[in-house]
């Protein structure tokens, strides 16, 4: 037990996980997991549907926020933006109602499980495409024809 703690303190990690062996036989710990470096372009397996913590907590919520601003709450955002333009410095007081409506709309879509799952699927599809081709796409709003058609249908409903 003491040897293991001494090894950890000295930076020697003995793990059978993702290690590479140098010419002199010493093992070093890789920074990136092996499952993130496989696949046709070395960017990860395109069919892998597991999500990392940063994707769950940052990337998908960012996509939900951007898509809800553009596709779901565009009228509320327009009203708030116009109020801000019309009232300049007094917007803090005069645009509270518009801001509250806009924030309620964003919160509604952020808490809508179906919409969040739709955004997650868009994210996974974009990530799989990137991993298979190596070509970056605009991930902000989920550019694809199916998503835009679904959003137009959902806005009229």
MARFIVEX-13552 format. One record per residue (C-alpha): residue in one letter; residue number from 1; y, x, z. Coordinates in pm, whole numbers, plus 32768, in hexadecimal, padded with zeros to 4 digits. Example, Ala and Ser with C-alpha at 12.3 -4.5 7.8 and 13.67 -1.06 7.14 Angstrom:
# residues 2
+---------+-----+------+------+------+
: residuo : num :   yy :   xx :   zz :
+---------+-----+------+------+------+
:       a :   1 : 7E3E : 84CE : 830C :
:       s :   2 : 7F96 : 8557 : 82CA :
+---------+-----+------+------+------+
This chain:
# residues 157
+---------+-----+------+------+------+
: residuo : num :   yy :   xx :   zz :
+---------+-----+------+------+------+
:       x :   1 : 8000 : 8000 : 8000 :
:       x :   2 : 80F0 : 8119 : 8058 :
:       x :   3 : 809F : 81CA : 7F10 :
:       x :   4 : 80EA : 808E : 7E4B :
:       x :   5 : 823D : 8067 : 7EF7 :
:       x :   6 : 828B : 81D7 : 7EBF :
:       x :   7 : 8231 : 81B0 : 7D4F :
:       x :   8 : 8317 : 8082 : 7D2D :
:       x :   9 : 8434 : 813A : 7DD8 :
:       x :  10 : 8405 : 8263 : 7CED :
:       x :  11 : 840B : 817D : 7BC0 :
:       x :  12 : 8299 : 81A6 : 7B6E :
:       x :  13 : 8217 : 804E : 7B14 :
:       x :  14 : 80A2 : 802F : 7AE4 :
:       x :  15 : 8066 : 7EF0 : 7A25 :
:       x :  16 : 7F67 : 7E9D : 7919 :
:       x :  17 : 806A : 7DBE : 786D :
:       x :  18 : 8150 : 7E34 : 7757 :
:       x :  19 : 8135 : 7FAC : 7760 :
:       x :  20 : 814C : 80B8 : 765E :
:       x :  21 : 80B8 : 820F : 7689 :
:       x :  22 : 8178 : 833F : 761E :
:       x :  23 : 80DF : 847C : 7592 :
:       x :  24 : 80C6 : 8518 : 76EB :
:       x :  25 : 7FF5 : 83F3 : 776A :
:       x :  26 : 80F4 : 8356 : 7855 :
:       x :  27 : 8124 : 81DD : 784A :
:       x :  28 : 827A : 8140 : 7830 :
:       x :  29 : 82D6 : 7FD4 : 7860 :
:       x :  30 : 835D : 7F27 : 7727 :
:       x :  31 : 84A1 : 7E69 : 7749 :
:       x :  32 : 843C : 7D4F : 765D :
:       x :  33 : 82FC : 7C8B : 768B :
:       x :  34 : 81F0 : 7CBE : 7582 :
:       x :  35 : 81F1 : 7B4B : 752D :
:       x :  36 : 835F : 7B69 : 74C5 :
:       x :  37 : 8319 : 7C88 : 73D2 :
:       x :  38 : 81F2 : 7BF9 : 7311 :
:       x :  39 : 820D : 7B1D : 71DD :
:       x :  40 : 8250 : 7B66 : 7070 :
:       x :  41 : 83A7 : 7C04 : 70A8 :
:       x :  42 : 8363 : 7C98 : 7201 :
:       x :  43 : 8447 : 7B90 : 729E :
:       x :  44 : 833C : 7AC2 : 734D :
:       x :  45 : 8235 : 79C7 : 72E8 :
:       x :  46 : 82DA : 78AC : 7220 :
:       x :  47 : 81DB : 77B0 : 72A2 :
:       x :  48 : 8218 : 780B : 7411 :
:       x :  49 : 82B9 : 76E0 : 74BE :
:       x :  50 : 82EA : 777A : 7616 :
:       x :  51 : 8450 : 7797 : 7688 :
:       x :  52 : 84EC : 78B1 : 774D :
:       x :  53 : 85CD : 7867 : 7876 :
:       x :  54 : 8708 : 78BE : 77B1 :
:       x :  55 : 86A4 : 77CD : 769E :
:       x :  56 : 8669 : 76B1 : 7795 :
:       x :  57 : 87A1 : 76EE : 7865 :
:       x :  58 : 8899 : 776D : 7760 :
:       x :  59 : 8837 : 774A : 75F3 :
:       x :  60 : 87B7 : 75E2 : 75EE :
:       x :  61 : 88D0 : 7557 : 76CD :
:       x :  62 : 89CA : 7606 : 75E9 :
:       x :  63 : 892D : 755C : 74BA :
:       x :  64 : 8931 : 740B : 7570 :
:       x :  65 : 8AA1 : 7439 : 75C8 :
:       x :  66 : 8B07 : 749F : 7468 :
:       x :  67 : 8A40 : 738B : 73BB :
:       x :  68 : 8AC0 : 7280 : 74AC :
:       x :  69 : 8C29 : 72F0 : 7470 :
:       x :  70 : 8C04 : 72E0 : 72F7 :
:       x :  71 : 8B12 : 71C3 : 72B8 :
:       x :  72 : 8B12 : 70E1 : 73EA :
:       x :  73 : 8C6B : 70F4 : 748B :
:       x :  74 : 8D47 : 713F : 7360 :
:       x :  75 : 8E1D : 7004 : 738B :
:       x :  76 : 8E5D : 704D : 74FB :
:       x :  77 : 8EB1 : 71B6 : 74AA :
:       x :  78 : 8FA2 : 7149 : 7396 :
:       x :  79 : 9052 : 7059 : 7484 :
:       x :  80 : 9070 : 7165 : 7591 :
:       x :  81 : 90EB : 726C : 7498 :
:       x :  82 : 91EE : 717D : 740B :
:       x :  83 : 9267 : 7120 : 7567 :
:       x :  84 : 928E : 7291 : 75BA :
:       x :  85 : 9354 : 72CE : 747D :
:       x :  86 : 9433 : 71A1 : 74B8 :
:       x :  87 : 9480 : 71F0 : 7624 :
:       x :  88 : 9498 : 736E : 7628 :
:       x :  89 : 94E1 : 73DC : 778E :
:       x :  90 : 94AF : 7282 : 7822 :
:       x :  91 : 934C : 726F : 7799 :
:       x :  92 : 92BC : 72C9 : 78EE :
:       x :  93 : 9339 : 717E : 7977 :
:       x :  94 : 9347 : 709E : 7845 :
:       x :  95 : 91F3 : 70F2 : 77AC :
:       x :  96 : 9115 : 70C4 : 78DC :
:       x :  97 : 907D : 6F83 : 785A :
:       x :  98 : 9025 : 701E : 7708 :
:       x :  99 : 8F9D : 7154 : 77B2 :
:       x : 100 : 8EC8 : 7081 : 789E :
:       x : 101 : 8E36 : 6FBC : 7779 :
:       x : 102 : 8DEC : 70FF : 76C0 :
:       x : 103 : 8D45 : 719E : 77F0 :
:       x : 104 : 8C78 : 7063 : 7832 :
:       x : 105 : 8C00 : 7066 : 76CA :
:       x : 106 : 8B9B : 71D6 : 76E1 :
:       x : 107 : 8AE9 : 719A : 782D :
:       x : 108 : 8A31 : 706F : 779C :
:       x : 109 : 89A0 : 713C : 767E :
:       x : 110 : 895F : 726C : 7757 :
:       x : 111 : 888A : 7191 : 783D :
:       x : 112 : 87DD : 70D3 : 7723 :
:       x : 113 : 8679 : 7161 : 7725 :
:       x : 114 : 8630 : 70F1 : 75C1 :
:       x : 115 : 8768 : 71A0 : 753B :
:       x : 116 : 871F : 72DB : 7606 :
:       x : 117 : 85B9 : 72E1 : 757F :
:       x : 118 : 863F : 72B2 : 741E :
:       x : 119 : 8725 : 73DE : 7451 :
:       x : 120 : 8604 : 74A5 : 74E3 :
:       x : 121 : 8533 : 745D : 73AD :
:       x : 122 : 8655 : 74C5 : 72CC :
:       x : 123 : 8678 : 7607 : 7394 :
:       x : 124 : 8502 : 764F : 737C :
:       x : 125 : 8505 : 760C : 7205 :
:       x : 126 : 862D : 76F6 : 71D3 :
:       x : 127 : 858D : 7800 : 72AC :
:       x : 128 : 8444 : 77E7 : 71EB :
:       x : 129 : 8501 : 7806 : 70A2 :
:       x : 130 : 85BB : 7938 : 7123 :
:       x : 131 : 847B : 79D7 : 71A2 :
:       x : 132 : 83CB : 79A1 : 7056 :
:       x : 133 : 84E8 : 7A09 : 6F6E :
:       x : 134 : 85C9 : 7AE9 : 7040 :
:       x : 135 : 86FB : 7A30 : 6FB8 :
:       x : 136 : 87F2 : 79B0 : 70BB :
:       x : 137 : 8877 : 784F : 7095 :
:       x : 138 : 8991 : 7797 : 7143 :
:       x : 139 : 88EB : 771A : 7283 :
:       x : 140 : 8A1F : 7673 : 7312 :
:       x : 141 : 89FA : 7518 : 7289 :
:       x : 142 : 889E : 750E : 71F8 :
:       x : 143 : 88DC : 7511 : 7083 :
:       x : 144 : 87C3 : 7457 : 6FD8 :
:       x : 145 : 87BB : 7321 : 6F03 :
:       x : 146 : 86C9 : 7260 : 6FE1 :
:       x : 147 : 879E : 728F : 7119 :
:       x : 148 : 88DE : 7224 : 7068 :
:       x : 149 : 8836 : 70ED : 6FD9 :
:       x : 150 : 87A4 : 7093 : 712E :
:       x : 151 : 88F9 : 70BF : 71D1 :
:       x : 152 : 89A1 : 6FDB : 70D5 :
:       x : 153 : 8896 : 6ED2 : 7113 :
:       x : 154 : 88B9 : 6EF7 : 728D :
:       x : 155 : 8A35 : 6ED1 : 7283 :
:       x : 156 : 8A1E : 6D84 : 71CE :
:       x : 157 : 8918 : 6D00 : 72C1 :
+---------+-----+------+------+------+
